[in-house]
Amino acid sequence: MGTKNSRILEMTLQRCGGNKSQAATILNVNRTMSYR
C-alpha cells in the first residue's frame, strides 16, 4: 500500500507541476474520500 500511495503522490505532483501545497490539498481530499 505504501508503494501505491507514493505512486499517487508522484502522479499528483506531476499533475500539479511540482506544486507541493496544491498536491497536498488534493491528497488530503483523496484521503478523506477513501476513508468514507
C-alpha positions in Angstrom: 0.0 0.0 0.0 3.0 2.3 0.7 4.2 2.0 -2.9 0.7 2.7 -4.2 0.5 5.9 -2.1 3.9 7.1 -3.3 2.8 6.3 -6.9 -0.3 8.5 -6.4 1.9 11.2 -4.8 4.2 11.2 -7.9 1.3 11.4 -10.3 -0.3 14.2 -8.3 2.9 16.2 -8.2 3.3 15.8 -11.9 -0.3 16.9 -12.5 0.3 20.0 -10.2 3.6 20.8 -11.9 5.5 20.2 -8.7 3.2 22.4 -6.7 3.5 20.5 -3.4 0.9 22.6 -1.5 -1.7 22.0 -4.2 -0.8 18.3 -4.4 -1.0 18.0 -0.6 -4.5 19.6 -0.7 -5.6 17.0 -3.4 -4.1 14.2 -1.4 -5.8 15.3 1.7 -9.1 15.3 -0.2 -8.5 11.9 -1.6 -7.6 10.5 1.8 -10.8 11.7 3.4 -12.8 10.4 0.5 -11.2 7.0 0.7 -11.9 6.7 4.4 -15.6 7.0 3.7 
